[in-house]
Amino acid sequence: MATCLTDDWLFAATYEVRDRCLCLHLQAAARAVADRFDAALKPLGLTSGEYSLLVVLSRPQPPRAAEVERLLVMEPAALVAALAPLEHRGLLAVIPDPSPDPADDCGYHLELTAAGFLLLAQALAVWRGVHDSLSELLVGSDAGALRGDLLALAYGEL
């Protein structure tokens, strides 16, 4: 097959994307990190996403669903799907808001149950171990700066 200028350009572009694409590298890193946490949390019956959800719900006052969506950068339908198995296991309760905010179509709060707090306490020890092992892989890097950059990407205005 004859090579044309377009083929050369496209071939070069694949290397450019491989070497420079933040989206590609962030997605790969996110999958690798999530896989480590998922494997460690599996004996507790949790995924890394469920653990994050339990952490966000562990507050003195139950947060509104919209606040959880904002903190975890989730769409409402994704939150509902993530809540179902945790609610089914009795780890959280969905509490209707007695005076819903008209601007918030969710109209409910999310509260950890005693079982949810107990599981979260167990999972926290697992999280610390995985987190520490990942931090050791960042030798020569500024983990605080990395967290700041990731937060800016997730919550900042792009």
GUGU-708167 format. One line per 5 residues: their letters; for each residue x, z, y of N, C-alpha, C. Coordinates in pm, 1 decimal, m for minus. Layout:
% residues N
A	X/Z/Y/X/Z/Y/X/Z/Y; ...
END
This chain:
% residues 158
MATCL	85.0/0.0/m117.8/0.0/0.0/0.0/89.2/0.0/123.5; 58.4/m81.0/217.1/138.2/m92.7/339.2/111.0/26.5/429.8; 218.7/73.9/491.4/205.8/186.0/583.3/188.4/130.2/723.8; 93.0/183.5/795.2/72.3/138.8/933.0/103.7/253.0/1027.8; 106.5/222.1/1153.5/137.5/321.6/1255.5/42.0/440.1/1246.9
TDDWL	m86.2/412.0/1219.6/m186.2/517.3/1211.5/m153.8/614.0/1097.8; m110.1/560.1/983.4/m75.5/645.6/870.2/41.6/738.1/905.9; 142.5/684.4/974.4/257.7/765.9/1016.2/213.1/875.0/1112.7; 127.3/838.2/1205.7/78.5/935.3/1304.2/m0.3/1045.7/1234.5; m85.6/1004.7/1141.5/m167.6/1102.5/1069.7/m80.9/1194.2/984.4
FAATY	18.3/1139.1/919.3/109.1/1218.4/838.4/182.1/1320.8/925.4; 228.2/1277.8/1041.5/295.7/1369.9/1133.9/198.7/1477.8/1182.6; 73.6/1439.6/1202.9/m26.2/1536.2/1250.5/m50.7/1645.7/1147.2; m45.9/1611.5/1019.0/m66.7/1715.5/916.9/44.4/1819.7/922.3; 166.8/1775.6/947.4/277.0/1871.4/963.0/258.8/1955.2/1089.4
EVRDR	214.1/1892.2/1194.6/191.3/1966.6/1319.1/87.5/2076.2/1297.6; m21.3/2041.7/1232.8/m126.5/2140.6/1206.7/m73.1/2249.9/1114.5; m3.0/2210.9/1009.2/53.4/2309.2/915.9/145.5/2407.5/988.0; 223.3/2359.8/1081.4/323.2/2442.3/1147.8/272.1/2517.1/1270.3; 165.0/2468.4/1334.7/123.1/2525.9/1462.7/m16.2/2586.1/1465.9
CLCLH	m101.5/2554.8/1373.0/m243.4/2588.2/1383.4/m269.8/2738.0/1367.2; m307.3/2801.8/1476.0/m341.6/2944.0/1471.7/m462.1/2968.9/1380.4; m560.4/2882.9/1386.4/m680.3/2900.6/1304.6/m643.5/2900.1/1156.6; m566.7/2803.9/1114.4/m525.3/2793.4/975.1/m449.3/2917.9/929.9; m353.6/2962.2/1010.4/m270.9/3076.5/972.6/m347.5/3208.4/980.8
LQAAA	m436.1/3222.4/1079.8/m517.8/3343.4/1087.4/m614.0/3351.8/969.1; m673.2/3239.2/931.7/m764.1/3240.1/816.7/m690.0/3275.5/688.2; m571.4/3218.8/670.2/m493.1/3248.8/550.2/m452.9/3395.9/547.8; m408.5/3447.6/662.2/m369.6/3588.6/669.9/m490.7/3679.0/646.9; m603.8/3644.1/706.3/m725.2/3725.0/689.2/m766.5/3730.0/542.5
RAVAD	m759.4/3615.4/473.9/m794.7/3614.5/331.2/m697.5/3699.9/250.5; m568.7/3688.9/279.8/m468.3/3766.0/204.9/m486.4/3916.2/226.9; m511.3/3955.0/350.7/m531.9/4097.1/381.9/m661.2/4146.3/317.1; m768.5/4070.2/332.0/m896.6/4110.3/272.4/m884.8/4120.3/120.4; m810.5/4027.6/58.5/m792.9/4033.0/m87.8/m724.6/4162.4/m130.7
RFDAA	m624.3/4206.5/m54.8/m555.5/4332.7/m88.6/m651.2/4451.4/m78.5; m727.5/4455.9/32.1/m822.4/4565.8/48.7/m933.8/4558.0/m55.3; m983.3/4436.8/m83.2/m1089.0/4422.0/m183.6/m1043.3/4474.1/m319.9; m922.2/4438.6/m359.4/m870.6/4483.7/m489.3/m858.0/4635.3/m494.1; m810.9/4694.5/m385.2/m791.9/4840.1/m382.6/m924.9/4914.9/m377.5
LKPLG	m1024.4/4857.9/m309.8/m1153.5/4925.1/m294.0/m1249.3/4897.7/m410.0; m1216.8/4800.4/m494.2/m1305.5/4762.5/m604.5/m1342.1/4880.2/m695.4; m1247.2/4969.1/m730.8/m1286.6/5083.1/m816.1/m1393.8/5172.3/m753.0; m1406.0/5167.0/m620.9/m1509.9/5244.7/m552.9/m1638.6/5164.1/m536.2; m1636.7/5040.7/m582.9/m1755.1/4956.1/m571.7/m1776.1/4900.1/m432.8
LTSGE	m1667.8/4887.8/m356.1/m1677.1/4837.4/m219.4/m1591.0/4713.9/m200.7; m1633.3/4631.1/m106.6/m1548.3/4523.5/m58.1/m1489.7/4568.3/75.9; m1392.7/4494.4/123.9/m1334.5/4528.8/254.4/m1439.0/4517.7/364.9; m1527.6/4420.7/354.0/m1633.4/4406.5/454.4/m1730.3/4523.8/452.7; m1764.9/4569.7/333.4/m1854.8/4685.9/322.8/m1787.1/4811.4/375.9
YSLLV	m1658.1/4824.9/347.6/m1583.4/4939.5/400.4/m1586.5/4937.0/553.9; m1560.1/4821.9/612.5/m1563.4/4810.7/759.2/m1699.5/4849.0/813.7; m1803.2/4807.7/745.2/m1938.7/4841.4/788.1/m1962.3/4991.9/781.3; m1919.3/5056.8/674.3/m1934.6/5201.6/662.8/m1858.1/5273.1/775.0; m1738.5/5225.1/806.5/m1658.6/5286.1/913.5/m1733.1/5278.0/1046.5
VLSRP	m1788.1/5160.7/1076.4/m1858.8/5141.4/1203.3/m1983.2/5230.2/1210.7; m2041.7/5260.3/1095.1/m2163.1/5343.4/1093.8/m2133.0/5492.6/1096.4; m2008.2/5530.5/1079.1/m1975.0/5673.5/1070.8/m1958.8/5732.6/1210.4; m2071.8/5762.2/1272.3/m2075.1/5817.9/1407.7/m2175.6/5931.6/1414.3; m2159.1/6014.9/1515.9/m2256.5/6124.4/1531.1/m2398.2/6072.9/1556.4
QPPRA	m2410.6/5964.5/1634.0/m2541.0/5904.8/1660.6/m2547.5/5768.1/1592.7; m2649.7/5742.7/1514.0/m2659.2/5613.5/1444.8/m2659.1/5497.3/1545.4; m2572.8/5399.1/1524.5/m2568.5/5286.3/1618.0/m2686.0/5191.6/1596.9; m2718.6/5118.6/1702.2/m2818.6/5012.8/1692.2/m2756.8/4896.7/1615.9; m2838.7/4822.7/1548.0/m2790.7/4707.6/1471.0/m2715.8/4609.2/1560.3
AEVER	m2765.3/4587.3/1681.8/m2699.8/4492.9/1772.9/m2557.6/4537.7/1806.7; m2537.8/4667.6/1817.0/m2402.9/4719.0/1845.3/m2309.4/4693.7/1727.4; m2360.0/4712.4/1606.9/m2280.5/4687.0/1486.8/m2244.1/4538.9/1479.3; m2340.4/4452.5/1507.4/m2313.9/4308.7/1508.7/m2202.2/4275.1/1606.7; m2208.0/4334.6/1723.2/m2107.1/4307.8/1826.8/m1970.1/4359.1/1783.4
LLVME	m1963.6/4479.7/1729.9/m1836.0/4536.9/1689.0/m1771.4/4460.0/1573.8; m1852.6/4413.3/1479.5/m1799.7/4343.0/1363.2/m1802.8/4191.2/1379.4; m1845.6/4146.3/1496.9/m1855.0/4003.4/1527.8/m1932.8/3932.2/1415.9; m2056.5/3979.3/1397.0/m2143.9/3926.5/1291.1/m2272.4/3872.9/1351.4; m2325.7/3773.0/1287.5/m2458.4/3722.8/1321.7/m2562.2/3817.0/1260.8
PAALV	m2681.4/3825.7/1321.5/m2784.3/3915.5/1266.6/m2815.2/3892.3/1118.2; m2826.1/3767.2/1076.8/m2857.3/3739.5/936.2/m2744.9/3786.7/844.5; m2621.0/3772.4/889.5/m2507.1/3817.8/808.6/m2508.1/3969.6/795.6; m2545.1/4039.4/904.1/m2552.3/4185.3/897.0/m2661.1/4228.3/798.9; m2776.3/4167.2/807.4/m2885.9/4201.7/715.9/m2841.1/4183.7/570.8
AALAP	m2772.4/4072.9/542.2/m2724.9/4046.8/405.8/m2620.6/4150.4/363.1; m2534.0/4191.7/456.2/m2430.3/4290.9/424.2/m2489.3/4429.7/404.2; m2597.3/4459.8/472.9/m2659.5/4591.8/462.5/m2733.1/4612.0/329.9; m2790.9/4506.7/276.9/m2879.7/4518.4/160.4/m2816.0/4592.5/42.8; m2695.3/4554.3/m3.5/m2641.3/4627.2/m119.5/m2607.0/4772.1/m87.5
LEHRG	m2564.9/4799.2/35.4/m2530.8/4936.8/73.8/m2656.6/5023.2/82.8; m2761.9/4964.5/136.2/m2889.0/5037.8/142.8/m2943.8/5060.3/1.9; m2934.1/4959.8/m83.4/m2980.7/4970.6/m221.7/m2907.3/5082.0/m296.4; m2778.6/5100.8/m266.5/m2698.7/5206.7/m330.7/m2721.8/5343.4/m266.9; m2803.6/5349.6/m162.9/m2832.1/5477.2/m97.6/m2720.6/5524.9/m6.0
LLAVI	m2637.4/5432.1/41.6/m2524.5/5469.3/127.8/m2559.8/5467.4/275.3; m2668.8/5401.3/309.4/m2711.8/5397.7/449.1/m2862.4/5390.2/455.3; m2913.3/5426.6/570.3/m3057.3/5419.9/594.5/m3081.2/5335.6/718.0; m3186.3/5255.8/712.3/m3228.8/5176.1/826.7/m3342.3/5253.1/892.1; m3320.8/5290.6/1019.1/m3416.4/5375.2/1089.6/m3482.2/5294.1/1201.1
PDPSP	m3614.3/5273.3/1191.8/m3682.2/5200.2/1300.0/m3666.3/5275.1/1432.3; m3649.0/5200.0/1538.3/m3633.0/5257.6/1671.8/m3771.4/5290.3/1726.6; m3797.0/5418.2/1759.9/m3930.1/5454.8/1810.1/m3961.0/5391.0/1946.0; m3859.5/5363.3/2023.7/m3881.1/5298.0/2153.7/m3783.1/5181.7/2165.9; m3814.1/5070.4/2098.1/m3719.1/4959.6/2095.2/m3693.6/4900.0/2232.9
DPADD	m3571.6/4855.0/2249.7/m3531.0/4784.8/2371.3/m3585.9/4643.2/2362.8; m3665.2/4598.5/2460.3/m3722.4/4463.8/2452.9/m3615.0/4354.0/2445.6; m3496.4/4382.2/2496.6/m3388.3/4283.2/2492.8/m3322.3/4277.6/2355.1; m3349.3/4376.3/2270.8/m3287.8/4384.2/2138.5/m3396.3/4359.4/2034.3; m3393.7/4241.7/1972.5/m3498.8/4210.3/1876.3/m3478.5/4278.7/1741.0
CGYHL	m3364.1/4347.7/1722.8/m3342.5/4418.7/1595.8/m3433.5/4539.5/1587.4; m3429.0/4625.1/1689.1/m3517.2/4740.4/1694.2/m3494.1/4845.9/1587.7; m3371.6/4859.7/1538.6/m3345.4/4964.5/1441.0/m3202.6/5015.2/1454.1; m3184.7/5137.6/1401.8/m3053.9/5202.4/1397.3/m3008.5/5206.5/1251.5; m2879.9/5222.9/1233.6/m2822.7/5230.1/1099.4/m2748.9/5361.4/1084.6
ELTAA	m2782.2/5435.9/979.6/m2725.3/5569.2/962.0/m2667.6/5584.0/821.6; m2545.2/5637.1/814.8/m2487.7/5668.2/684.2/m2560.4/5787.1/624.1; m2580.9/5781.3/494.8/m2637.6/5894.8/422.2/m2522.3/5986.4/380.5; m2556.6/6099.7/320.9/m2453.2/6190.0/269.8/m2367.0/6117.7/165.9; m2430.4/6037.4/80.3/m2354.8/5960.3/m19.7/m2262.7/5858.9/48.8
GFLLL	m2309.6/5801.2/158.0/m2227.3/5705.9/232.9/m2104.8/5772.2/294.1; m2123.5/5891.0/350.5/m2009.7/5964.2/407.1/m1910.3/6005.0/298.0; m1961.5/6047.5/183.7/m1874.5/6087.1/73.1/m1791.2/5968.8/23.5; m1855.7/5854.0/5.0/m1783.1/5734.9/m39.4/m1682.8/5690.5/66.7; m1720.5/5698.8/192.1/m1629.3/5661.8/299.9/m1505.9/5751.5/299.5
AQALA	m1523.7/5879.2/276.0/m1409.4/5971.2/269.4/m1314.8/5931.8/156.0; m1368.9/5893.2/42.2/m1285.6/5848.5/m69.5/m1215.6/5716.8/m35.3; m1287.9/5627.4/27.0/m1233.7/5495.9/60.4/m1127.0/5504.4/169.0; m1136.8/5603.0/255.3/m1038.2/5617.2/362.8/m898.1/5637.5/306.7; m885.4/5714.9/200.9/m754.6/5736.0/137.9/m700.5/5605.1/81.4
VWRGV	m787.4/5525.8/21.1/m747.6/5396.1/m32.2/m704.8/5304.9/82.7; m785.3/5300.8/187.8/m754.1/5218.3/305.2/m616.9/5254.6/361.7; m589.7/5384.0/373.7/m460.2/5426.6/429.3/m344.3/5372.8/345.9; m356.3/5380.3/214.9/m249.6/5331.0/127.9/m225.2/5182.4/145.3; m332.0/5103.8/146.2/m317.1/4958.9/162.8/m264.7/4928.4/302.8
HDSLS	m320.3/4995.7/401.5/m277.5/4973.4/539.3/m128.3/5001.0/555.1; m82.3/5111.8/499.7/60.3/5146.1/509.6/147.4/5043.3/440.0; 103.7/4993.9/323.0/184.0/4893.8/252.5/188.2/4762.2/329.8; 78.1/4726.3/394.9/77.8/4605.4/477.6/167.3/4623.0/600.3; 164.4/4741.3/659.3/248.3/4767.3/776.9/396.3/4753.4/742.9
ELLVG	432.3/4790.5/620.0/571.8/4777.0/577.4/614.9/4630.9/569.4; 519.4/4542.1/548.6/551.1/4399.1/543.2/579.4/4341.4/681.6; 542.8/4414.1/784.0/560.8/4366.2/921.4/691.8/4415.5/981.5; 791.2/4435.5/898.5/921.4/4482.6/944.9/973.4/4385.0/1050.0; 1019.5/4440.0/1161.5/1070.4/4355.6/1268.8/962.6/4303.5/1360.8
SDAGA	836.8/4334.9/1330.6/725.6/4292.7/1415.6/670.4/4413.8/1489.3; 603.5/4388.3/1597.2/538.4/4494.3/1673.2/390.9/4497.5/1630.6; 359.1/4588.3/1536.8/223.2/4595.1/1482.8/120.8/4624.9/1592.2; 158.5/4707.5/1688.9/66.4/4738.2/1799.2/35.9/4614.7/1881.9; 137.6/4535.0/1909.0/117.0/4411.3/1985.0/31.1/4313.8/1905.0
LRGDL	55.9/4307.2/1774.4/m24.2/4219.3/1689.3/m170.7/4261.4/1693.6; m197.6/4392.6/1678.9/m335.9/4440.8/1686.6/m397.9/4405.2/1820.6; m322.3/4424.2/1927.7/m373.1/4390.6/2060.9/m406.2/4243.1/2073.6; m318.5/4159.6/2021.8/m343.5/4015.0/2026.3/m466.8/3978.0/1944.9; m480.4/4038.1/1826.2/m596.4/4008.5/1742.3/m726.3/4055.9/1807.8
LALAY	m721.7/4173.0/1870.3/m839.2/4222.5/1942.1/m876.3/4130.0/2057.6; m775.7/4082.5/2129.2/m802.1/3990.6/2239.9/m865.5/3861.1/2188.7; m818.3/3811.6/2074.1/m877.7/3691.5/2016.9/m1020.7/3717.3/1971.0; m1044.2/3833.2/1910.5/m1177.9/3862.5/1855.9/m1280.1/3894.3/1964.3; m1240.0/3970.3/2065.4/m1337.5/4020.4/2162.0/m1315.9/3969.3/2302.9
GEL	m1200.0/3910.7/2328.1/m1172.3/3860.1/2461.5/m1241.7/3728.5/2487.4; m1233.8/3687.8/2608.0/m1292.4/3558.8/2643.0/m1189.2/3450.6/2620.4; m1223.7/3355.5/2538.2/m1132.7/3244.4/2508.8/m1170.3/3123.1/2588.4
END
